[in-house]
Amino acid sequence: MQNKYREFFQSIEDISRDDQNNESLCSSPFVCLAFDHAIQDLASKKGEDTLKSPDLLHIQDNQLLFVEFKNGKIDKKERQSLRLKAIEGPFIGLYEMIKEHDPSISFHDIVKIDKVYYVVYNEEKNPQKRTAGLQRHLEGQQIRFSLKKYKGTFMKDVKTICATVFLESVVSKWK
């Protein structure tokens, strides 16, 4: 399957690029699957509507790590979109991608895979009223943007963290 989607492997810097502001949220050369682009391509080839999906997929320690990058202000409409992206892409989109490669795969097989959903945001555009030190400590523990109910249900874990913490605490450990 990796060969089929080879063209969709990009650096985190490219995947996290915000075209509206012409800037990347995360400056990292680490290469991952631009999952959203792969899902869009699959839908286009099938002539179907595109599913909502996270920007990035990385596999680490037998877990699927999905990452959505948000460089702008996360309002009520964006929070709804974040919830859809946690469901449609990691379940329906992933199932359709894998089914093309392995027709024997069942949707139940996809559900059983451990998944973690990261929302990486711009902390300047989504501030919290806390001191910087306390906020950084809470970054790894607090789930923002109405996503708490997804932890332990659809996802094994959900993390909402700023770009700096994501690069320092998460990407630095990826292989």
N, C-alpha and C positions, 0 to 999 in steps of 0.2 A: 504494500500500500504506500510505503514511503516513496518509492520510485514514481508512482502515479501522481503524487502531489509534490514532487521535487520542486517544481516552479514556484510553489507557495512558501518555501522556506526563506525567511528573511531575518535580518537582525532585529532585536527588540527596538532599537532606535527607529528603524523603518516602520515596524508594526505600530509603534506608539505615536507615529507622526500625526499631528493635527493639521490637516490640509487647510482649514479655515484660517488658522493663525500662522501657518508655515513654520511650525516648530514641533520638536519631539518632546514628549513628556518624560521619556527615560532614555538616557544616553548610554547605550550598551551595545557592543558588537555581538553579544550572544545570539545564536541563531535558533529560531523555533518555527513552528508551523503557523503561518498567518491564517488561522482557522476561519475567521470571518470571510476572507477572500476565497478560500477553498469551498466553503459552503455556498457562497454566492455563485461561484463557477459551476458547481454541481447543479444548482437550481436552474441556472441559465441553460445548461446543456439539456436538462429535462423539460424546459419550458414551463417551469413552475414558479410560484412566488417565492422570493427569498425568505428564509427563516431568520429570525433574530438570533444572533450568535456572538459569543465573546470573540475578541480580537485575536487571541493567541491560544495555542494548545502546546503544552510541554508534558512529556512523560518522565516521571521521576519516582523511584522507589515504588513501582507498581501502582502508581496513582496517576490519574489524568488531572493536570493542573490547567485550568482555564483562566485566562486573564482578560479583563476588560479595562481598557485605558480610557479615562475621562479627564480631559484637559480643561473642560469648561465647568461652569457652575452646574451642580446637580440639583435640579428642581423636581417638583412632583412628577412631571412628565418623564424626566430622565430616570427617576426611581422606578417607574412602571416599566420602562424599557430595560433597565438592569434586571428586573425580575424575569421578564420574558427571555432575555439572553441567557439566563441561568437554566432555563427549561428547554427551549426549542433547540438551541445549538448542541448542548452536551447530551441530549437524549435523541431527539428526532434527527437532527443533522448528522450526528456521529453515527447513528444507526444506519442512515442512508449511505454514508461514505463507506462504512465497513461492509455493508451488505453488497455493494458493488464488487468488492474484493473477495468476500467470502459469503456466498448465498446461504450457507448453513447457519449463520449467526442469527440469534433470535433477539428480539427487543429486550427480553428478560436478561439476556447475557450482558447487554449494555447497562441496564439498571444496576446490576450487581457490581460493576466496576467502581472502585473508590474514586470519587471526584472531589476536587477542591476548587472553589471559585474565588478568585481574587478580583476586587475592584480597586484599581490603582488610580488615585485621583490627585488633582492639583490642589495642594493644601492652601495655597494663597487664594484660590477661588472658592474654596469650601472650608473656611476657617471654623474652628471651635473656640469657645470662650474658655480656654485653659492656658496655663503657662506652657511654654514650648517643651520643657522637660517632662511635665506630666502628660502632655499630649503624645509625645513620642513613646512613653511607656504604655499608654493606653492603646496606641496604634495596633499593637499585636493582639489586643484582647477585645476591643470594642468592635461591634458590627454595626455599621451605619447604613443609611439609605434604605431602610425597610427590608433588609435582607436576612434578619436574624432567624426568621421561621424556616429558612432554607437549610440552615445548619442542622444536620442530623436527620433531615427528611430527604430532599433531593440530592444534597451534597453532604459528603462526610464532614466538610468544614467550609466556612465562608470567612474571608478576610477582606476588610476594607482598610487599605493603608495608603499613605501618601507615596509618591514616586521615590523619594529619597530612601524611605524605610524599605520599600520593595527591592530596590537595587542592593542596599546594604545587607538586608536580612534574608532575602529570598533568592534572588538571582545569584548572589555570591556563592550559594551552596549548590547551585545546579551543575550537573555534569553534562 
